[in-house]
Structure formats: structure tokens, C-alpha cells
Amino acid sequence: MQTYTMIVKFFQEGGFFMYPIALVLAVGAAIACCRAESSSRR
């Protein structure tokens, strides 16, 4: 639980610019999952 608290605190201290960074991270993770899934089907 301490790790989660540390991550939340870091995100809150980062300010507004953490939201676009988090959005890019989520999109990148979704693309990586889709590509991994499609390559495992072959």
C-alpha cells in the first residue's frame, strides 16, 4: 500500500502536465497489448 501512496503523491505533485503523460502512457500500453495479442495468434 505504501507504493500506491507514493505513486499517487508523485502524480499529484506533478501538476497538470501529468495528465497528458498518463494519457500517452495508456495509449501506448493499449497499442502494445493489441500488437502482442495479434502477434501471438500467428
KEPANU-311334 format. One record per residue (C-alpha): residue number from 1; residue in one letter; y, x, z. Coordinates in nm, 2 decimals, decimal comma. Last residue first. Layout:
<nodes>
<node pos="NUM" code="a" yy="Y" xx="X" zz="Z"/>
...
</nodes>
This chain:
<nodes>
<node pos="42" code="r" yy="-1,63" xx="0,01" zz="-3,58"/>
<node pos="41" code="r" yy="-1,55" xx="-0,23" zz="-3,29"/>
<node pos="40" code="s" yy="-1,44" xx="0,06" zz="-3,07"/>
<node pos="39" code="s" yy="-1,15" xx="0,14" zz="-3,30"/>
<node pos="38" code="s" yy="-1,01" xx="-0,21" zz="-3,28"/>
<node pos="37" code="e" yy="-1,02" xx="-0,22" zz="-2,90"/>
<node pos="36" code="a" yy="-0,86" xx="0,12" zz="-2,87"/>
<node pos="35" code="r" yy="-0,59" xx="0,02" zz="-3,11"/>
<node pos="34" code="c" yy="-0,52" xx="-0,30" zz="-2,93"/>
<node pos="33" code="c" yy="-0,51" xx="-0,12" zz="-2,59"/>
<node pos="32" code="a" yy="-0,27" xx="0,14" zz="-2,72"/>
<node pos="31" code="i" yy="-0,04" xx="-0,12" zz="-2,86"/>
<node pos="30" code="a" yy="-0,03" xx="-0,31" zz="-2,53"/>
<node pos="29" code="a" yy="0,03" xx="0,01" zz="-2,34"/>
<node pos="28" code="g" yy="0,32" xx="0,10" zz="-2,57"/>
<node pos="27" code="v" yy="0,47" xx="-0,25" zz="-2,53"/>
<node pos="26" code="a" yy="0,45" xx="-0,23" zz="-2,15"/>
<node pos="25" code="l" yy="0,60" xx="0,12" zz="-2,14"/>
<node pos="24" code="v" yy="0,88" xx="0,01" zz="-2,37"/>
<node pos="23" code="l" yy="0,96" xx="-0,28" zz="-2,14"/>
<node pos="22" code="a" yy="0,95" xx="-0,07" zz="-1,83"/>
<node pos="21" code="i" yy="1,20" xx="0,17" zz="-1,99"/>
<node pos="20" code="p" yy="1,42" xx="-0,12" zz="-2,09"/>
<node pos="19" code="y" yy="1,41" xx="-0,25" zz="-1,73"/>
<node pos="18" code="m" yy="1,46" xx="0,09" zz="-1,56"/>
<node pos="17" code="f" yy="1,80" xx="0,12" zz="-1,71"/>
<node pos="16" code="f" yy="1,94" xx="-0,14" zz="-1,48"/>
<node pos="15" code="g" yy="1,90" xx="0,06" zz="-1,16"/>
<node pos="14" code="g" yy="1,67" xx="0,35" zz="-1,09"/>
<node pos="13" code="e" yy="1,69" xx="0,29" zz="-0,72"/>
<node pos="12" code="q" yy="1,49" xx="-0,04" zz="-0,76"/>
<node pos="11" code="f" yy="1,22" xx="0,12" zz="-0,96"/>
<node pos="10" code="f" yy="1,18" xx="0,41" zz="-0,71"/>
<node pos="9" code="k" yy="1,16" xx="0,16" zz="-0,42"/>
<node pos="8" code="v" yy="0,89" xx="-0,04" zz="-0,61"/>
<node pos="7" code="i" yy="0,69" xx="0,27" zz="-0,68"/>
<node pos="6" code="m" yy="0,71" xx="0,39" zz="-0,32"/>
<node pos="5" code="t" yy="0,61" xx="0,05" zz="-0,19"/>
<node pos="4" code="y" yy="0,31" xx="0,05" zz="-0,42"/>
<node pos="3" code="t" yy="0,21" xx="0,40" zz="-0,31"/>
<node pos="2" code="q" yy="0,23" xx="0,29" zz="0,06"/>
<node pos="1" code="m" yy="0,00" xx="0,00" zz="0,00"/>
</nodes>
